[in-house]
Each structure stands twice: as structure tokens, then as C-alpha cells.
Amino acid sequence: MQYDFAVIGGDRRQVYLANYLKNRRFKVIVYGTEEKDLDRECKLAGSFFEAVTEAECVIGPVLFSKDGEKLVSKKKHINLGLKELMANLQSGQSLFGGCISSEILEQCRQKNVSVYDFMKMDDVAIYNAIATAEGAIVKAMELKPVNLHGSHCLVLGYGRCGKVLANKLKGLNARVTICARGETARSQGEAEGFDCMDFVELTRHILRFDYIFNTVPAIILRSDVLKRISKEACIVDIASFPGGVDKKAAKELGIRSYLCPSLPGIYAPKSSGIRLAQKVLELRGERIG
């Protein structure tokens, strides 16, 4: 194999990931990745087959696939099929990505391909949550012509992203309320100084919020809840595709709702890409410092 790493698909995070590896003197080949700002010494593969078969490690997107058929990529009209990927991976290679399906994991196991899921690594997932939270705040400020300072913000869900986002909003002096299903999560939120409520209380209280940030990857903002939201409110949905909002109902009701996937790739691609590259090297036993 001619290359140490093949960087495939994804968003601008992949560009900076590839650049970092190249700057560390590794041999890098790319395919289906944006070319703007890409290090000129990164080899542009002539085909998907070349990229996959000529590298020891294949690095896919943080959101590996949306449809279970092809890798996520900003480049359209190119072949990034999962069947082609799995057909060409060879025993002894390594595959990296995020949110990798159980089917791909099993196929890798059968082919003796080592597979690493970024989003199952706590340190990477937490770093991703930081970039996601910062991006969500920037997006909210772009969408609504009022200060976050003093505004009433509702955070739906209190997992990794919810916790980081709530604390960053608090740091901006927003008035933050947490909505979480678990009693433990609500207790943790209260310990951090947030008002908290269960989802059964959502319909009764949602009218008073200026911003609603959803982190729950399930449709929880249905028509009956959306009818209670202020017309001046703004929903920033940062949950995994397809998000947590009934889009059709929101449109019919004139509610401003924005699904914002892959925020780290939009607002912090360099920081996020470098962190991913460092994690790959760490897992390969390479020194980072």
C-alpha cells in the first residue's frame, strides 16, 4: 500500500484532518473531500477504489452515512457507496468514522478490518459537543435579532450536547431551563443551577421561551406542542438527522425551526478536524506532542 491514510467524504473537517496528517509527514490520499484549503501534497485519488485499496487506514466522515447506502460527502455525483467500500476493504486495514452502523461493524469483523467509531469515544464525543454547542449559539444569534443575554432559553435533553450547551448559554447570562426525561438528569441540571422540568410539562410551559434548542434525536416537538410556542420563538435543532421537530407542522404553524446538522464542520472545522486526526494517531500508537 502506497499511503498511510485515505481520507474520504465528509465536510471541511476532513480537509483539516488530512492537512494535519500530511504536515506530520504521513502519506495521505483523499477522495470525495472538499479541495478548498487542502494541502497540495495530499494525493487526489482518481477513484474510490484507488483510495480504499491503497491506504493502510481509511478515515470516513463523523456522520458516516445518512441513508445506509453511501458515505456522507459534500461532493455530489461521485461514487461513495458502502457496498463498494466494504467490497474493497482488505484484512489488516483500519476504518475510522462516526456513527457507524452495526451492519458495517459486523462486516468489518468478518473481514478482519479494525474499525473505530469516533462517537463511541468519550473524549472525542465531548469535544464534538463543545463545537456543536458553540455552533448552535452562533446559529441562534444569526437567526434572531435579539441578545441571548437575558433571553429565556429551553434546552431539550441533558446529555453531552445538552450539558455543554446549557452551560455556555448560562455563561452568556441567558435564563436557561432544562427539559429532560430522566430524574437523574434533572437532578444534575438543578445542581448546576438550572430550572428543570419533565417532558410532560413541556406543553404547559413552552410558550415563555425565546429560544428552544433541541438535542434529542426523536420527534418530540409535534403539532400539539408547536401550537403552544410563541410566534416570536426560534427553534435550533442540533439533534441527529432527521431531528426532533415535526417539520410539516412547524411550517404550517409559521414556527421558525432550523435543523442544523454537523455544526462542528461549519463553525469549527479546523479545531474539530485536528482533534480527529490526533485521535487517529493516538489509536495507532503515534506520539502527538
N, C-alpha and C positions, 0 to 999 in steps of 0.2 A: 504494500500500500504506500502511495506516494505522500499522503498527507496525514497529519496528526488529527485534524479536526475538519469535519464538514458542518457548516452552519447553514441550516435550511429553513426557508419560510419565515414566518413571524413578522414582527413590526420593527421599529427602529432600535429596539433593544438588541436585536440580533446583529445590527451593524456595529454597535459599540462593543458587543461581546466578541465579535470576530476581530475587530481592531485591537482589542486588549490582548487577545491570544497571539495575534501577529506581532504585536510590539514586544511580546515575550519570546520572540524568535521561534514560535511554532509554525509549522506549515499548515495553512488554512485554505480550504476551498469552500465556496459559497454557491448556493442555488436557491432561487425564489426569494431572495432577500433584497431589500432596497439597496440601490447602489450609491445614492447620495451620501457623501461623507465617508464612504467605505474606503479603507486603506487600499491604495493601488496595488500593493503587493499581495493582497488576497486574490487567489485564483478564482475567476468566474468559470464555473463548470459549464460545459457545453450541453449537459443533460442531467436529469435527475439520477439516472443510472450511474453516471460518472462520479457524481458527488457521493452517493451512498457507498459505492463499491471501492472507492479509492482512499477512504479515510478510516483510521482506527476508531474514532469516536464520531458519532452523528448527533448533532445538537439541534433539536426541533424547537418549536415555539413554546412559550409558557402556557398558552392555551393551545394544546396540541391539535385538537380538531373540534369543530363545532357540529359537524354532521356525521361523524363516524366514517367518512369516506375519503376525505383528503385533509392534508395538513393546512393549518391556517397560514395565509400569506396575504400581504398587501398587493402582491402581483397577481393579476388575473391572467387567464388564458395560458397557464402553464400546467404541466402535469406534476401534481404533488399527491398522487393517490396513495392511500395507506396500503392497499394491496401491493402496489409496486414497491413501496418501501419495505414491507415485510418479505417480499419475494427476493429482494436483493441484499438484505442484511445477512451477514455471514457469522458463523460461530466464532466467538472470540472478540467480536466488535462490542462497542458500548453505545447505548442510546440514551439521550437525555431529553427531557421535555417537562411540561407541566400538565396536570390533569389528564394523565394518560389512562385510557380505558382499560378495564380488566381484560378485554379481549386481546389488546396489544401486549399487555403484560404476560399473558399466558403464551402467546405466540413467541415472544422473546425467550421465555423459559424453555420452550420446546426446541428452539434453535440455538440454545446456549449463548444468547446475546444478553449481556449485562444491561439492565435498564434502571434508570434513576429518575424519579419523579420529583421535580423541584418543589411542588406544592405539598409534598408529604414531608418536607424537611422544615422543621420548625423555624430555624434561623432565616431561611430564605422566605418562608411564608410571612414571617413578621416584618422583614424588610420590605416585602411586597405590599404589606398592609400600610406601611408608612407612606410609600409612594402613592398608593391608591387614595389614602386619606388626604394627602396634600393636593392631589389632582382633583378630588371631589370638592374641596374647598375653593380651589381656583375656578372650577366649573360653575359652582354656585354663585360666586362673585361676578362671573361673566353674564349669568342668566338673569340676575335680578338687581335693579339699580338702587339697592339699599345696603347699609352696613350689616355685616354679620354681628358686629358689636351690639349687644342689647337685643338681638333678634331671638325669637323663640324657635329653637331647632329640635326636631324629633329625630332620633336615631333608632331605626328599626333593626333589631338584632344586636347582640352584645358579644360577638365572637371576636376574632383577631382584628378584623377591619373595624367593627363597631367600637371596640375599646379604644383603638388608636384615634379614630375619627372623633369620638366624643371628647377625648382629652385635648385634641388640637382645637376643636371648637370652643371648649372651655377656656383655653389659652387666649382666644380672641374675644373673650368676655361675652360670648353668646350664652343664652339661657337654654341649657341642654336637658332634654328629657330622654330617658332610655325606655324603649318598649321591648321586652324580652319575655319569652315563654317560660323559661326555667326560673325557679325560685332562687337557685344559687346565683345565676347571672344577675338577677335583680338585686340581690343582697350585695354582690360585688359592686354594682353600679351605685347603690346607696352609700357604700363605704367610700367610694370615690367622690361623693358629694353631689351626685346627680339625682334628680327626681326620676322615679321609675314607675312603670305600670305594666300590666299584663296585656296581651293582645285582646282579651275580652273587653278591655276598657277603651280600646282604640277608637271605636265609632263615636263614643261619647265625648272624647277629649280632642280629637284630631283637628277640629275647627280652629283652635287657637294658635296653630303653628305657622310660621312664615316659611320655613324650610323643612322639608321632610327628606331624610337620607335613608334609603333602603339598602341593607346589606344581606337580606335574607333571600336565598336562591329558590323562592317558591312564590306563586301568585298569592299575595296576601292583601294587596290593595285592589279589592274588587269593587264592583259598581256600588254596592251598599255603603262601603267606606268612602269611596271617592265622592259620593254625593254630599258628604259632610265636610269636605275640605274647602277652605276659603278659596275664592276665585283668584286671590292675590298670592296664594301659596305656590311654591315651586318644589317639584319632586326631583331629586337627583338619585337615580337608581344605579348603584355600583355593584349589584349582585351579578353572579354569573349569568350568561345568556340562558334563557330569554328574559331574565329579570323578575321583579316581583310585582309588576303593575299590569292590570288589565288594560292594555293599550287602547283597545277599541272603545271601552267605556270612558277612559280618560279623554280621548279625542271628542267623543260625543258630548261630554260634560264641559268641554273647554278648559280642562285642567292641564297645566303645563307640566309635562312629565318627560324626563330625558334619561334614556338608558345610556350609560357611559361605561362600556367595557374597556378593559386594557388601558386604564388611565396611566399606569407607570410608563407604558410605551409612548404616550402622548406628551406627558408633562415632565417625566424624569427618565428618558430612555438611556442616557449615558450612565447615570448612577446605577440604574437597575441592570443594565447590560454588563457593566463591570462586575457587579456583585455576583451575577450568574456565572460569569467567566471564572471568577475567583473560586466559586463553589465547585465548578467542574475540575479545576486544577487541584483543589483540596482533596476531592474524592479520588483523584488519580495519584495522590501522594506527592504532588509537587509543592515546593516551597513558594509561598505567596510574597513574603516580605523581601 
